[in-house]
Amino acid sequence: MDEKFSYSKAFEELQMILDELEGGNIEVDKLSSKVKIASELIKLCREKLKKTELEIKEIIKEFKEEKAE
């Protein structure tokens, strides 16, 4: 999956796949590829969320250290 894919775009694509699956609007021949893509999008979203969480924790840590000085 392309790392340049934004979280918002990945989530939007994931939602479209979910809508297709829930609506039964997907051909059986394409089902496994759609599920594979969805899995990759979920992984990408999780990685981006984790990275953002770590960055925010680091910013908060730096802020607290500056405030303590």
C-alpha positions as CSV (number, residue, x, y, z in Angstrom):
1,M,0.0,0.0,0.0
2,D,1.3,3.4,-0.9
3,E,2.6,5.3,2.2
4,K,1.6,8.6,0.5
5,F,-2.0,7.5,1.0
6,S,-3.4,9.9,3.6
7,Y,-5.3,8.5,6.6
8,S,-8.5,10.3,5.3
9,K,-8.2,8.8,1.8
10,A,-7.4,5.3,3.2
11,F,-10.4,5.6,5.5
12,E,-12.7,6.8,2.7
13,E,-11.6,3.9,0.5
14,L,-12.1,1.4,3.3
15,Q,-15.6,2.8,3.9
16,M,-16.5,2.4,0.2
17,I,-15.3,-1.3,0.3
18,L,-17.4,-1.8,3.5
19,D,-20.5,-0.3,1.8
20,E,-20.0,-2.6,-1.2
21,L,-19.7,-5.6,1.1
22,E,-22.7,-4.7,3.2
23,G,-24.8,-3.9,0.2
24,G,-24.0,-7.1,-1.6
25,N,-22.8,-5.1,-4.5
26,I,-19.6,-7.0,-5.1
27,E,-18.9,-9.8,-7.5
28,V,-17.7,-13.0,-5.9
29,D,-14.7,-12.9,-8.2
30,K,-13.6,-9.6,-6.7
31,L,-14.4,-10.4,-3.1
32,S,-11.0,-11.7,-2.1
33,S,-9.1,-8.8,-3.7
34,K,-11.4,-6.3,-2.0
35,V,-10.9,-8.0,1.4
36,K,-7.2,-8.0,0.8
37,I,-7.2,-4.3,-0.1
38,A,-9.4,-3.6,3.0
39,S,-6.9,-5.4,5.2
40,E,-4.0,-3.3,3.8
41,L,-6.0,-0.1,4.3
42,I,-6.7,-1.1,7.9
43,K,-3.0,-1.8,8.5
44,L,-2.1,1.6,7.0
45,C,-4.6,3.4,9.1
46,R,-3.4,1.7,12.3
47,E,0.2,2.6,11.5
48,K,-0.7,6.2,10.8
49,L,-2.6,6.4,14.1
50,K,0.2,4.8,16.0
51,K,2.8,7.2,14.5
52,T,0.5,10.2,15.3
53,E,0.1,9.0,18.8
54,L,3.9,8.7,19.3
55,E,4.5,12.1,17.8
56,I,1.8,13.7,20.1
57,K,3.3,11.9,23.2
58,E,6.8,13.3,22.2
59,I,5.4,16.8,21.8
60,I,3.6,16.6,25.2
61,K,6.8,15.3,26.8
62,E,8.9,18.1,25.4
63,F,6.3,20.6,26.5
64,K,6.3,19.3,30.0
65,E,10.1,19.3,30.1
66,E,10.2,23.0,28.9
67,K,7.5,23.9,31.5
68,A,9.5,22.2,34.3
69,E,12.6,24.3,33.6
